[in-house]
Amino acid sequence: MHRRNSKDQGPYPIPSNSTGNGQLQLAEGETIDLGAFCEWSNQIAALEPSLVEVSGLTNTTTSLPPSILYNSFFQRFEPILERYNNEFCKIPLTSDLQMNPFRYHKTIVSEPIFLVHAVMALAGHHVESPSAHNHRHTALKLLRESLNVSGNLEDGFFMLDAIIILFSFDETQSTHGYWSTHLKGAYALIEAYGGIEAWTTSARAEAQIGLLLWWDAITSLLSREECVFPYAYVEAILSNPDDREWNFFELCGCPHSLVTLVIQVVRLGAEKRQSSSMRYVTFDALAISQIEQDLESWHHISPAAFVVGSEEDIQQDQDCMHCSEAWRHGLLLYIYRVFQWELGSPIPMHVVRRARVIVDHVVACRDEAMISRQALLPLFFAGCEQRDPSTRQNIMQYCSVWNDRTRYQMFGSAIPLLEEVWAEQGMKGFENVWWGHIVDRRHNSTSCYPLQMRICFG
């Protein structure tokens, strides 16, 4: 595939062979257990009948007129694959980039069928195809089967492509999902094929892992639980940002310096929650106080090229500043609620003011590019601190517009969650309810299922 060495210009030259017993043979006498990845695929497969009635959907082998003949499976779906590359794969990102982790790459050697089905699932959703869920089901089925024949890192790259795309597909359905299960599967896959050191030789795979780390952090931020990926992955991806062919703002709308603080806050949030349930353990607030100071002093730095750039450069830089500021203030709101607030305490006016500032930053971003949609989580935090009906209505309007224009239901799913927070605040008092109560209740409502559902706003 033309993207897998350090410059993404050729296949990754590491041979390996399948042992046929769920292990990967990397070198003579060395094997890596694929059991964790197999477990992920089996868990996802177990969800299929309860998530969608596959049998009632259009069959992928009969959805086209029988009179049309195609030279290959790929030729048959070429028009929708082209539209996916030109339009749909760009939607989750702040802006398109060369190392787009969602883009489908045509190569001399055809990609595995499971990857085509994964792309067709996401593309099918955007064109309202009744076979979208069928493609998702088929992609997962073929992905599981490929574990028995996969033999080199190139196959691992294909599998990670599919996992990234299927994760994004599930985000089109709801903000609630089995996100940690997907993340555990991706982590097991990366470990099975050489670990972070092997994968970061590819700029595209590096961007994909960066995206996985972001999803992991955002999901854990809300749940106040430990991340799936170990901190060694974070250190590998966050190091030397200037040498990379991608950046976090292009991926998720949050600059590298703030992403670093997000992940630190996530780790401390998990520690705080764990310590609160331990009788003889006290949380050390010194680290979070330092992060709070860092956030208070943080400011956006315009690229040197934009200082003397065009008007469009200036506009883009302002959008970047407003989106970044929304994240900065959102993290400060999070720190107050998770680390400082006590049940029954009145909410300080500086917290209310900060929440309004977040809304203003979101509104200030230009509408056409919808960069502000990347600040959904900060806007959610802000909405939970707002009592003004007009401001609440504006927040819901933004979520609704983003939902309709992107066709990602996670935006629409934020509205009933906000309404639930507001309703409970109205009944029990603003000082007695915070978003953590509602999020935890949503999580606990699915605790009877074999897999845990979580909320992802990333």
VOPA-436133 format. One record per residue: y, x, z of N, C-alpha, C in turn. Coordinates in pm, whole numbers, plus 50000, padded with zeros to 5 digits. Each point is the difference from the previous one (the first is absolute). Layout:
<sites>
YXZYXZYXZ
...
</sites>
This chain:
<sites>
498815008550000501194991550000501235008850000
501044996249930501175008649981501004998450113
499555002950124500984999250107499535006350129
498925007150002499385002950127500075014250052
500555009649928500205012950062501415000450059
500475011850038501285000750070501144994549918
499885000249869501044994449915499544987249931
498864994950043499464987649944499815000949850
499455010949953499825001849857498545001049960
499094998850092498605001249964499114996150114
498714998949979499094995950105499895010550109
499684995350117499875009150113498685007549988
500045013449998498825007849965499095003250117
499574990050077499055002650106498734992149972
498925006449964498774992749974499314996350130
499324988849999499174996050113498994990149949
498994997450079498914991349956499634990350108
499634988049959499544990050095498575002950039
499704998450129498645002050047499184987449988
500684988849973499304987349984499654993350131
500395005750113499664994150129501254997550084
501114997649933501244997150071500755012450042
499615011549947500725012150032500485006649873
501045008050014500575007049886499695014750011
499395005649896499665014249998501175007749941
500705007950084501165007549953499645014149956
499095005950067499575013549966498595001750052
499395010849968498615002050039499884999550152
499194990750048499764998850143501064992550076
501034994849933501104993250069500084985649954
499984990750094500114985949966501024993450090
500584989249950500944992150079499534985650001
499984994050118499504986550015501004990049944
499534991349912500844989349944499824986950075
499345000550114499674987750071501214991850038
501085006750045501194992650042500624992449884
500025006249882500564993249883499094988649957
498695002150008499064989249967500194988250095
500235003250128500214989450099501244991949965
501085007049957501224992849961499714990549885
499325004849896499754991749883499134988150035
499055001950092499144988950041500784989850081
500935004850084500824990850079500904991649911
500615006449901500854992749907499184990049921
498795003949961499144991049923499644987850081
499825001950130499634988750085501094989650009
501245004049971501134990750008500114991349877
499415004349889500244993449873499694985150001
498834995450047499734985749993500984991750080
500505005650113500914992250083501435000449948
500335010049920501375001249950500204992049872
498984999249916500184993449872498674995249947
499994988549940498794994949937499915005949861
499325011149992499965007349874499324991949891
498984992550036499234992949898500834989749927
501074995250061500814989949935501075005449910
500105013249991501045006149918499505003049861
500945002249910499665003149862499205012849993
498904999949930499175011949985500675009749906
500025013050040500705010049919499325002249866
498744996349988499305002449873500164988449904
500604988950047500134988549911501434995149990
500955007650053501384995350003500735001849868
499385006849903500615001849870499144993449893
500614995849891499234993349894498855008749951
498804994349984498835007949959500125005549859
500934994749921500135004749862500715013549990
500675004150109500735012649999499065011250042
499925010449919499145011450030500875011950039
499565007450100500735011650047499095012249997
500605011449971499235012349995499595004850139
500784996350100499705004350136500574990150100
499535001250124500504991950110501495002450020
500445012549984501395003750022500914994149892
499514999749875500804994449891500244985150024
499024993550056500114985650024501174996650092
500235008450100501064997350097501265008249976
500085006749886501115009249976501384993650012
500244987949948501354994250012500454998250145
499114995050085500414997850139500105013250075
499175009949962500115013250062501345006549965
500444998149876501295005349957501144993450079
499914987050016501054993150075499975004350147
498815002150052499885004850138500745013350015
499785009249907500655013250008501514999349980
500444990949915501434999049968500784991750100
499334991750077500714990550086499414998950139
498754995850010499454996050129499825011650098
499645011849948499745011350091501275005350064
501174996049950501275004750054500514991250114
499494987950011500564990250093499955004650145
498915005950050499985003650143500925011650036
500465007749903500755012250027501504997550002
500735008850067501454999449998500525002149859
499435009949933500315002849860498795006649938
499884998849869498855006049933500105015250007
498885006550008499965014450006498825005249921
500075012449960498955005749916498644999450068
499985002050131498754999850075499734986150059
500344989649926499784986350047498554998350045
499774997450129498624999250050499234987849952
500704990449940499344987949952499705000249851
500585009449926499894999749855498575002749954
499604992649896498695001749937500145010249889
499185010450002500105010949903498894999049896
500414999749874499025000549891499615014449974
498735002449986499525013549976498995000049887
499645012149957498985001249895498684994350049
499665003450125498794994550061500404987350075
499374989149969500394987250059499815000050151
500934993450070499884998250143498824991150033
499525000750125498924991050042500424985449986
499034991649975500294985749983500614994150126
499605005150119500554994250123501515001950007
500525010949943501455002250001500704990349906
499414997349886500584990349906500044986250066
498934996350069499994986950067501054999550112
500215010950071501025000350104501394997749940
500275006949889501284998149930500134985749950
498924994749944500034986449948500214989850111
499525002850120500224991050112501494999150033
500655011750011501425000150034500854994549886
499685004149877500734994849885499764985049986
498764995750023499674985949990500794991450097
500235005350119500824992650096501404997649946
500585010349939501374998949952500144990349882
498934998049925500064990549887499314986950036
499694998350129499384987750052498674997049931
499225010349979498684998249940499014994850104
499204990049966499004994950095498885009950026
499915010549921498915009750018500425012150084
501204999750059500475011650077499075003250116
499614990050076499115002450114498615004149954
499604995049886498715004049945500005014849965
501115004749942500125014349969499975008350128
500664995150105499995007250127498585001150054
499294989049997498614999950048499145009749920
500164999749868499215008849914500365014650024
501295002950019500425013850027499355005450126
499974991850105499395004450125498495001949985
499374991049927498565000949980499645012849924
500725002749892499725012049920500405012750075
501024999050083500415011450080498905004050097
499384990050062498875002950090498855006449925
499694994549883498885005349922500255014349955
501265003449977500315013449950499735010850104
499894996350125499745009850105498675007149979
499064993249935498675005849979499975010149887
501045000049915499975008849884501185009649995
500954998350091501195008649997499615014350036
500585009749926499575013550023501095010450008
501264996749979501035010350009501324994150047
500955008650025501294995650053500714990849903
499775001849871500624991249900499614985550025
498734997750035499564986450034500724995050125
500235009050095500744996150119501414995849968
500655006849905501354996149957499994985949944
499014996949916499894986549943499884989650111
499165003050100499784990650109501284997850080
500755010850025501254998450073501004991849919
500055002149869500834991649913499704985350025
498704996750001499594986150016500384994650138
499805007950104500334995550136501494997250012
500835008949946501464998150004500394987049931
499444997649884500344988049922499494987550070
498805000450057499464988350070500774997250129
500485010350067500874998050117501254992449958
500595004449888501214993549951499714985649959
498834997749940499634986349964499964991250124
499415004950108499924992050122501394997250057
500955009249978501374997450044500654988849919
499544997749879500544988949923499544986650056
498955000150081499454987750053500634996050134
500275009850086500534996850132500385012850073
500844998650102500285011450087498865002450098
499144989750018498825001450085498835005149916
499325010150049498875005249924499185009750082
498935004849939499115009650066500475014249965
501245002850036500625012549957499325012150059
499684999550129499375011750062498635002749940
499324989649954498705001949936500175007449868
501004996149921500305007249875500355014650029
500845002050101500455013550031498855008850048
499104994250078498835007750045499115003749882
499894991049904499225003249880500615011349922
501334999849984500685010749927499855013350073
500144999650132499875012350079498585005749988
498994991450009498625004649987499745006049863
500594993949897499835005149864500615014049987
501225001550048500685013049989499235010850076
499524996650118499225009650078498695003549930
499384990149938498725002449933500135009349881
501185000149939500215008349881500895012150029
499845006050115500655012750025501165000050097
500454988250045501094999550095501365001949936
501024999950083501385000349952500315012549919
499365011250032500285012549928499634998949853
498884993449969499564998849861500894990449922
500454989450064500724989549928501465003649973
500605008050084501425003049982500265010149890
498965004349929500215008249881500434991649881
499914986750013500464990849896501264993050048
501075000949924501264993650039499854984950008
499244994249909499814985550001499204995750123
498905006950029499204996750118500825002050127
500845010050000500875002650115500944988250023
500584994749892500874988350012499224987950049
498774998549955499174988850045499705001150149
499705012050046499735001950143501284997650080
501155004249945501274997050065500204985050017
499654992349898500124985550007499044994250103
498785005250005499034995550100500505002950141
500595011650021500555003450131501134990550038
500804996149901501094990550026499444986450038
499054994949924499374987250035499395000650140
499355011150030499385002050130501054999350111
501125006849978501065000450101500644986350020
500284993049890500674987050010499114989750068
498715000349968499064990850065499895003050148
499925012850034499865004150140501294997950078
501155000449931501274997750066500054986050061
499554990249925500004986250049498934997750106
498825005849980498894997550093500085008850124
500845010549996500095010050107498635005950030
499295003349895498685006150009500015013549930
498995008050027499915013149938499764998849850
500525009649926499805000249855498555003549968
499594996349881498665003449952499945014749962
500995004849927500005013849953500445009550112
499315011250016500385009750103501325006849967
500595006150102501325006149981499965011949906
498835006049982499885011249905500384995649859
499694987649965500384994749868501534998849992
500604995250106501454998550004500685013549981
499515010050072500605013349989499865005649859
498854997649938499785005249864500924993349899
500204987050013500804992549902501495001650024
500415000950126501435000950031500555014149986
499145009949987500485013749988500565002849861
500985008649993500595004549873500394988549906
500824990650045500354988549914500745003949874
500755010950004500795004049883499135005349887
498765003650031499105005549898499164989249933
500194987550036499154989449949500624993349878
499134993849919500454993149879500254985150028
500074996250125500274986250040500695000750136
500564988850043500584999550134499764986350061
500114999350131499674987750071500974988749967
501265003149974500924989149970499584992849872
499555007449900499534993849876498764991550026
499185004050096498784992450030500294987450080
500805001550107500094989250098501414996550046
501025006849948501364996650038500475005950131
499235009450053500375006750125500005015049974
501095007150028500065014349970499075008250088
499695011949952499035008750066500335002350148
501275002750028500395003150138499774988250094
500164987849950499744988250082498514996750006
499275002849892498544997950003499395008550111
500485012350014499525008850106500204993650137
501164993850021500294993450127499194987250017
499794992749890499164987950006498635003550055
499385010349946498645003650041499985004850145
501045007050043500075004150140500124987850092
500824990349959500164987850079498694992250006
499284999549890498704993149997499065006050104
499885013150002499105006750094500404997250145
501295000250027500474997350136499834985350037
500174991149901499794985950026498574997050041
499055006749935498594998350036499745005550140
500615011550032499845005750134500594990850106
501164994249970500664991050095499134987950028
499414994449896499164988250019498745003550079
499405011449970498815004150072500315002650148
501115006650026500355003350139500314987550082
500514989649934500354987750072498774992950055
498845002949944498764993650047499235008950096
500565011850031499335009450091500755000550133
499264998750106500604998550132500745012650046
499435011449973500565012450054500645008949893
500374994049889500615007549891501434995049979
500945009149995501404996649976500455006249868
500644992149918500475004949871501225008950018
499975011649937501135009450005501014996149892
501174995550043501014994949906500875010949940
499765012650036500875010749953499955001549849
498804999449942499855001949856500704989049922
499854987550044500614989049926501535000350018
500485005150112501455001450019500575010249901
499255010649975500445010149904500054994249859
498974992149965499994993649868501174990349986
500294992750106501144990749998501305007649973
500165011550064501195008149976500065005049855
498845004049949499945004749861500404988849904
499564987850029500334988749914501484996450010
500555000950119501424996850019500885009849922
499565012449989500825010249932499645001649853
498964993249954499575001349861501044993849906
500195006249885500884994149899499495003649861
500314991449908499575002049861500785011549937
499285008549928500625011149928499834997649850
501104998849931499954997649855499555012649927
499144998549899499625011649919501225006449936
499995013149991501155007349945500344995449859
498974996749922500224995949861500774986949993
499894991550104500654986949997501485001050032
500435010950060501405001450037500895000049876
499525006149894500775000549875499264992449890
499164990750039499194992749904500734988249940
499234991649932500544988249935500204988750100
500594989249953500174988450087498654994650046
499025000149909498674995250036499385008750108
500245013149993499515009050105500584996150136
501284996950000500664996050124499414987050053
499784990549910499414987250041498605002050059
499205008249933498645002750050500045006650137
500935009350016500105007050128500414990450112
500894990749970500414990050100498834990850036
499224996049900498824991850028499035007650091
499815012749969499125008550081500515000950143
501315001850015500595001050134499784987150078
500274988549937499874987350071498554997250040
499065002849912498594997750032499555009450113
500435012549993499665009850104500604996150134
501254995249997500654995850124499304987950061
499504991149916499234988750051498775004950076
499335010149946498845005750069500405007050130
501105007349997500445007050121500284990150113
500774989849969500324990150103498774991850039
499104997749904498774992950032499155007650100
499915013149984499245008250095500654999850138
501324999950004500694999450129499774986550068
499964989249924499644987050056498585000350056
499105006149924498605001050041499895007750132
500725011150010499955008050122500474991950120
501054992149982500484991850112498934990150044
499444992749905499054989450036498675005650055
499505010649942498685005050039500075009050122
501075007950013500035010250105500974997150114
500984991249980501054998550101500104985850056
499784990149918500214986150043498954995850101
500424992050098499084994250098500094984849990
498854993650012499934985549988500984993250095
500804990949946500974992750080501395006250002
500115012249950501305006749999500874994649887
501284997750026500904995549892500145010749894
500224995749876500095009349888501435005349991
500195013250007501365005749992500654996849865
501314998850001500724996749878499905011049895
499795012550041499875010649900498724998349919
498994993650058498764997149927500264989149896
500724989650040500344989349907500875005449887
500955008550035500875005949898499185008649902
499075007750053499195008649914499164991549905
499494988950049499224991049914500854994749885
501244996450031500904995149895500335011249901
500135012250047500285011449912498865001849899
498774998150044498855001149909500124989749889
500314987650037500154989449900501115003749902
501105005250050501125003849913499615011149903
499225009650046499555010849911499094994549890
499144990750035499114994049900500824992449897
500974992350046500854992249910500815009249909
500385011750049500875009049923499295006549882
498675000550002499275005849886500154991149878
500095006149884500124992249877498774991349979
500234988349947498934990249986499035003449888
500485005949892499185001849881498765008550025
500185011350068498875009150022499164996050119
500504991350084499274995250118499515011450089
500775010750009499615011050089499904995250144
500834990350035500024995150138498684993850042
499154996049905498714994150036499135009950076
500285013149983499235010250072500345000150149
501044992850038500394999250141499524987150064
498874994749953499484987450054499725001050150
499375010850044499675001250142501255001050087
500995008549967501244999850079500684986450001
499954993049886500614986849994499254990350090
498695001350009499214991850092500415002750144
500115012850037500455003450135501374994150028
500905000949901501354994650017499974984950016
499184993549918499924985450006499554995150136
499125007550065499494996050131501065001250109
501135006749971501085001550098501194990949968
499904992049895501124991849956499854985550046
501084994550055500024985950036500924991949910
500825006849924500944993149911499234993249886
500134986749984499244992849897500275004949859
501265003349971500345004549865499325013349967
500015009250096499365013049977498504998449985
499424991550082498564997349986499674994449862
500834990949954499784994049869500105010549890
500965009150012500145010649900498775009049996
499455003050116498805008450006498844993149931
499814987250028498914992749935500214999049850
501274998749959500294999249857499635013049930
500315011250063499635012949941498485001249988
499294996450104498535000749995499454991249889
500574988249984499554990849897500275005349860
501185005649980500355005649869499115011849967
499805009050094499125011549977498584995449969
499564989750070498664994749977499854994949857
500994992449954499934994149866500135010649890
500865009850021500265009849895498925010949992
499385003350111498965010449998498614994249992
499844987350039498694993450008499115006650106
500625006450098499285005450115500214990550118
498924993250040500124989750101500315005450140
499955013150017500335005450133501454996850035
500874998649899501384996350027500084985650048
499324991149931499994986150042499314998050134
498995008350029499274998850126500865003650120
501095007349977500895003750111500764987950053
500214989949915500814988450040499354992050112
498744995649987499404992650112499865008350127
499875013249985499925008650117501345000150074
501095001149924501334999350061500244986450064
499624989549931500194986550053499224998050129
498845006150010499214999050123500705007250115
500585011749971500755007250102501194991750046
500764994649906501194992250033499654987450079
498934993449961499604987750069499635002950145
499285010850022499605003450137501195004750082
500945007049937501225003950070500784987750042
500014989949913500704987650032499384992650116
498695000650012499304993050108500025007650132
499795013249995499825007950122501225008150038
501005000749912501175008050028499975013149924
501155003949948500095011949916499575012550075
500245000250131499705011950079498525000950039
499234989949965498594999750041499015001649884
500525001649880499125000749882500465011349909
499055007649950500315010149899498924999549893
500225007049890499084999249887498605004850036
499885009350096498695005050038499084989150052
500564990050070499184988950048499344992649884
500784997449897499514992249887499025008249917
500325012649975499115008649923498665001450070
500025002450131498755001550074499184987249997
500684988750007499284987249995499354998149865
500705003849893499414999149866498775009149990
500115011950055498875009349996498824994650080
500294994750119498924995250086499334987549945
500734992449918499424987749944498865002949905
499925012449951498925003849908498995009250067
500065001250133499125009450070498544995849995
499744987349967498614995349994499315004549872
500775005149905499425004549874499505014450015
499025004049918499455013650012501015010949970
501004997049916501035009749966501354994950049
500855009250044501294996250054501044998549891
500714988850005501134998049909501265005250067
500855006349919501265005250049501124995749905
501235002850038501174996549920500585012749940
500304999549871500595011649931501254995549925
501135006150031501264997049933500455011849913
499045007749945500375011949925499584999449856
</sites>
